[in-house]
Amino acid sequence: MKATRFTILAITAMLSAGLVGCSSQGNQQIDHLTRLQVSRQIIRGKTTSNQVKADLGDPLKVSYRSNGSQQWEYDYTKLHLTTTDFLPFINAVETNARGTRKSLVILFNRHGVVEQYSLTCSKIYKHRGLFN
């Protein structure tokens, strides 16, 4: 009977660790976008801000310029904890996460039509420790 309780507890702990083993933040619409898909979806001189909003939703950040143009920013970050974070006591002292950050920046002219855009994808590493 004790072995069964231990087995259930171990399975529950592993499932819980799997659920918290990854986190994401931002606009999930851009998670799977590639440069090729963006070039087909956003056309300089043609695509409007209304079309972009319909496809991708609201941007995370909007900047206004003195000439009437706007810059929209979409971000999406996905992190996965490293295997040491699942070891008892070690994760209480430090945590490490690896992942990617994707950013889409679109510049609209004063008429709300795309002038430029840029899609970047960066690898990221986050370390949090008790002593640093």
C-alpha positions as CSV (number, residue, x, y, z in Angstrom):
1,M,0.0,0.0,0.0
2,K,2.9,2.4,0.8
3,A,4.5,1.7,-2.6
4,T,1.3,2.6,-4.3
5,R,1.0,5.9,-2.5
6,F,4.6,6.7,-3.3
7,T,4.0,5.8,-7.0
8,I,1.0,8.1,-7.2
9,L,2.9,10.9,-5.5
10,A,5.8,10.5,-7.9
11,I,3.6,10.5,-10.9
12,T,1.7,13.5,-9.7
13,A,5.0,15.4,-9.1
14,M,6.3,14.6,-12.6
15,L,3.0,15.7,-14.2
16,S,3.1,18.9,-12.2
17,A,6.7,19.6,-13.2
18,G,5.7,19.0,-16.8
19,L,2.9,21.5,-16.6
20,V,5.1,24.3,-15.1
21,G,8.1,23.3,-17.2
22,C,7.4,25.9,-19.9
23,S,5.9,29.4,-20.0
24,S,5.1,31.8,-22.7
25,Q,4.2,35.5,-22.9
26,G,3.0,37.8,-25.6
27,N,1.0,37.5,-28.8
28,Q,0.8,33.8,-29.7
29,Q,-0.3,34.7,-33.2
30,I,3.3,35.3,-34.2
31,D,4.8,32.2,-32.6
32,H,4.8,30.1,-35.8
33,L,5.2,32.9,-38.3
34,T,8.2,32.6,-40.7
35,R,9.8,35.3,-42.7
36,L,8.2,33.8,-45.8
37,Q,4.8,33.8,-44.3
38,V,5.2,37.4,-43.2
39,S,6.3,38.5,-46.7
40,R,3.1,36.9,-48.1
41,Q,0.8,38.3,-45.4
42,I,2.3,41.8,-45.1
43,I,3.0,43.6,-48.4
44,R,4.8,46.9,-48.4
45,G,2.7,49.7,-49.9
46,K,-0.5,47.6,-49.9
47,T,-1.4,46.0,-46.5
48,T,-3.3,48.3,-44.2
49,S,-3.2,48.5,-40.4
50,N,-6.8,47.2,-40.3
51,Q,-5.7,44.1,-42.2
52,V,-2.8,43.5,-39.8
53,K,-5.0,44.0,-36.8
54,A,-7.5,41.5,-38.2
55,D,-4.8,38.9,-38.8
56,L,-2.6,39.4,-35.7
57,G,-4.8,41.2,-33.2
58,D,-3.8,44.2,-31.2
59,P,0.0,45.0,-31.0
60,L,1.8,45.0,-27.7
61,K,3.1,48.5,-28.3
62,V,2.2,51.4,-30.6
63,S,4.5,54.4,-31.1
64,Y,3.4,57.5,-32.9
65,R,5.8,59.7,-34.9
66,S,5.6,63.4,-35.7
67,N,5.0,62.8,-39.4
68,G,1.8,60.8,-38.6
69,S,3.3,57.4,-39.0
70,Q,2.9,54.6,-36.5
71,Q,5.1,51.7,-35.4
72,W,3.5,48.6,-34.1
73,E,5.3,45.9,-32.1
74,Y,4.3,42.3,-31.6
75,D,6.4,40.1,-29.2
76,Y,6.2,36.4,-28.2
77,T,8.5,34.7,-25.8
78,K,8.6,31.0,-25.0
79,L,10.8,29.6,-22.2
80,H,11.5,26.0,-21.1
81,L,13.1,25.2,-17.7
82,T,16.3,23.2,-17.8
83,T,16.4,19.7,-16.4
84,T,18.2,20.8,-13.2
85,D,15.1,22.8,-12.3
86,F,13.3,19.6,-11.6
87,L,15.8,18.3,-9.0
88,P,14.7,18.8,-5.4
89,F,16.5,21.6,-3.5
90,I,18.5,22.7,-6.5
91,N,15.5,24.6,-8.0
92,A,15.1,26.4,-4.6
93,V,18.6,27.9,-5.1
94,E,18.6,28.6,-8.8
95,T,16.6,28.3,-11.9
96,N,17.6,28.4,-15.6
97,A,15.4,28.7,-18.6
98,R,16.1,28.7,-22.3
99,G,13.9,29.7,-25.1
100,T,13.2,32.0,-28.0
101,R,11.8,35.5,-28.4
102,K,10.1,36.5,-31.7
103,S,9.5,40.1,-32.5
104,L,7.5,41.6,-35.4
105,V,7.9,45.4,-35.9
106,I,5.7,47.1,-38.5
107,L,6.0,50.7,-39.6
108,F,2.8,52.3,-41.1
109,N,2.8,55.5,-43.1
110,R,0.4,58.3,-42.1
111,H,-2.3,56.7,-44.3
112,G,-2.1,53.4,-42.3
113,V,-0.3,51.4,-45.1
114,V,2.8,49.3,-44.4
115,E,6.1,51.0,-45.2
116,Q,8.5,48.5,-43.6
117,Y,8.5,45.5,-41.3
118,S,10.9,43.3,-39.6
119,L,10.6,39.8,-38.0
120,T,13.4,38.7,-35.7
121,C,13.9,35.5,-33.7
122,S,16.4,35.4,-30.9
123,K,17.6,32.7,-28.5
124,I,17.4,33.7,-24.9
125,Y,18.8,32.3,-21.6
126,K,17.5,33.4,-18.2
127,H,19.3,32.6,-15.0
128,R,18.0,33.3,-11.5
129,G,19.9,32.4,-8.5
130,L,19.9,32.9,-4.7
131,F,23.5,34.2,-4.8
132,N,23.5,36.2,-8.0
